[in-house]
């Protein structure tokens, strides 16, 4: 899309907006890093169970996809 613009400045503007949108989640997370560290310390006991449950769910979905039984 940016390569098909009439002027190079329009293409640069589109790429700049795209880059800003791509960077926005990382910028927001950097603003709340202290909160995230405290939160992760509080849920450290539970996170291993969440990881295990997520892994089991991922394996089950993969098996359903392989066997053709996964229906939306």
GINORTA-V288704 format. One line per field, one symbol per residue. ss: DSSP state (@ for helix, = for strand, . for the rest). psi: psi as a letter, one per 20 degrees, with the letter a starting at -180 (. if undefined). burial: I if it has 16 or more other ideal C-beta (glycine too) atoms within 10 Angstrom, else O. A space follows every 10 residues. Layout:
ss: ???
psi: ???
burial: ???
//
This chain:
ss: .@@@...@@@ @@@@@@@@@@ @@@@@@@@@@ @.@@@@@@@@ @@.@@@@@@@ @@@@@@@@@@ @@@@@@@... ..
psi: ghijqhqhhg gggghggghg hhighhgghh hkhgghgggh hhjhhhhhhg gggggggggg ggghghijjo p.
burial: OOOOOOOOOO OOOOOOOOOO OOOOOOOOOO OOOOOOOOOO OOOOOOOOOO OOOOOOOOOO OOOOOOOOOO OO
//
